[in-house]
Amino acid sequence: METNNFDLLTGRTHTHLESFGDHLIQAEVKRQFLAMSKKAKEDDEIEIKLVSAFRSFEKQQIIWNDKVAGHRKILDDNGAELDPSSLTEKELLYAILRFSALPGASRHHWGTDLDVFDASIKSKKDVQLTVSESLEDFSHLNHWLDQNMNDFGFYRPYAQDLGGVSQEPWHISYYPHSKALFEQYSFEVFKENIQRSQISLKGLVLNQLDEIFQKFVINIEER
């Protein structure tokens, strides 16, 4: 694999992206997102805004290592906060993987995947990105997306809980570009990415590499 392509797939470069407010995003994704946002506003006064778009390997590594160290909250499937000290290392690893991708294995590295909310309901600083919040507070947004987002090329890779990553109704992906990148993200890319990283629990991840790849990386909804 070309080094530049490896860097793109694993969030080690953002030269393929352009600015969009405080975010970085692929140019075509930005055009389609703006068109979709305009339609939602016209249809139902929904203000679709971004919580996040591109996230670098370095940023994802900070999030990951902070969670392992107990500096960021780790939630269970019911939204309750877990005590990392009460978990074995393997339990901690899999609890984090439910809601946070390994550095270099996040779809947010590509500039094709977005976390969205309805700014007519609450401000960005108050958004929690939990399943209960999305299904309750942003139910109107979710219904509109269900009916319209495919027209603009978007879909939800985590529409349902498939036993790996938790359901993420707020996470949308621009399929025309993310599909090609997803197909290029092989087990070999994933393995090299982890080997080159300085992540916490690295040894345990390497021991569980195939299972993690199958369950948390490629286990997504098809469009």
N, C-alpha and C positions, 0 to 999 in steps of 0.2 A: 504494500500500500504506500502511496506517496505520503511523505511526511506532512505536507500541507493539508492533505485530506484527513489524515489522522488527527491533526490539530483541530480541524473544523469539527469533526465528529465528536471530539472529546472536550470541546470548549476551551481549547488553548489558543484560539485566535478569534478575532471578530472583524477581520478585514473585509469579510463578505457582507457586512451589515451596514446600515445607516441609522442615523439618529432619528428618534421619534419621541420628542419631549425628553424625559429623563431615561428613556429606554433605548435599546438597540434592537433592530428588527430587519429582516430581509425586505428589500424594496417592494416586491410584489405582494408580500404579506401585508405590508403597511397599506398599500393601495386598496386591497380587498377588505382589510379591517375598517378603513375609513368609509368605504362604500357601505359596508354592513352597518356600521354605527349610524350613518346618515339615515338608512332605511328604518332602523329601530326607533330612532328619534321621530321620524315622520309617522310611523305606524302607531306607536304606543307611548311616546314621550319617554322611552327608555334611553338612558345615557350610558352606553357601554364604554367603560374605561379600563385601562390596564392596571393591574397590580404588579405584574412582572412580565418580562419578555425574555430576552437573552440573559443568561446567567453564566458567568465565566467559570472555568474549572477552579480557579483560585477562590472565588466566592462560594462555590458549592463545597469546597474543602473546608472553609471556615465554618460553614453551617454544620457540616458533618462532624468535624472535630469538636465543635462546641456542644453538640448533642451528646456525643460520647462522654465528654467531660462533665456533663450535667449543667452546662452554662445556658442551655436553651431547653425549653419544655419538650418532653416526649409524651405523647398522648396515647391512650389505648383506643380501641375501636369505638368506645362509648364517649370519647372526648374527655375522659378523666386523665389527670396528670399522673404519670408513672414516676416512681422513685428509682433512679438508675442503680442505686446501691443495693436495692432488693432483687436485682436481676443478675442472672449469670451473664457472661460475656455474649454467649450465643443468643440468649433471650433479648439482651440489649440490642444486638445487631439486627435481629429481625423486627423488633419493635420500631427501630428507626427507619428501616427499609419500607415499612408500611406507608410512611408519609414523606420520606426524604430519599432522593436518589443518591447513589454513590457518586462522588466527584468523577466526572468524565463519563457518566452513564445517564445523565439527565437529558431529556428531550429539550429542555430550555437552553442547552448549549448551541442549538442550531439556528435560532432566530426565527423559527417557524411556529413555536408553541407559546401560547399566551395564557396567563391567568387573568380573568376578567370579572368585573362586578358592575352593578348598576349604580352610578353616582347620583341618581335621583332618589335613591333609598338611603344611602349613608355615605360618608366621606371615606376616602382611601385609608386614612389612619385608623378607622374603626373596623375595617374589614378583617375578619378572623381566618378566612379560608378553612372553614370546617364544613363537614357535610350537612350538619343541622342548619347552620347559617345559610348555606347555599339553597337547600331545599325549602326552607321556610321564608327567610327574608328576601331571597332573590328568586322566588318561585316564578314570578312574572317574566323575569329575564330568561330563566331556564326554558319556560314554555315557548317564548319567542324564538330562542335559539334552536329549540327542537324543530320548529316549523320552518326556519329560514336560513340557518347557517350553512347548510349544504349548498345553497345557491351561490354562496360566496367562496366555496372551497373548504370550509371548516368542518371539523367533526370533533368528537370527544374520544380520545384514546382510552380514557379511564371512566367511561360512562357507567360501568358496573364494577362491582368488586368481584374480580376473578380469582381471588385468593392470594394475590401478590400485593401490588400497590392498592391502597384503599381507593374507593370511589372518589373521583374528583370532578364534580359537575362544573366547576369554574374553569377547568383546564381545556382549552380548545387548541386544535392543531390545524395548520394549513396543509391539507392532504397532498396537493400537487407537488409540494416540495418535501414535506416530511416523509412521505412514503419512500422516496428514493434514498434519503439519508438513513432511514430505518433499515432498509434492505442492505445498505453498505455496512451497518453496524454489526459486525460479525463477532463471534466468540473470541477470535484472535485479537480483534481491536480491544475488546473489553479486557482481556487478560493482560495485554501489553499496557493498557491504561493503568490498571491496578498495580502492576509491577513497577511502573515508573512513578507512582504516586508516593506521597508521604502521609497517607491517611491513618487515622487511629483505627485499631482493630485490623490492620492490614493482613497480618498472618492468618487470622480467623477467616477473613474474606477470601484469601487465596485457597484456604482449605475447603471452602464451601462454594467455590467459583462457579461450577457448572449449575448447581442448584439455584444460586442467586441469579445467574443469567437467565435461566429458563423461567423462574418464577417472578422476577422483579424487573427484568429488562425487556424481554420480548413478549411477555404475557399481557397483550393489550387487545383492545377491541379493534376489529377490522371495520373499515367504513362500509 
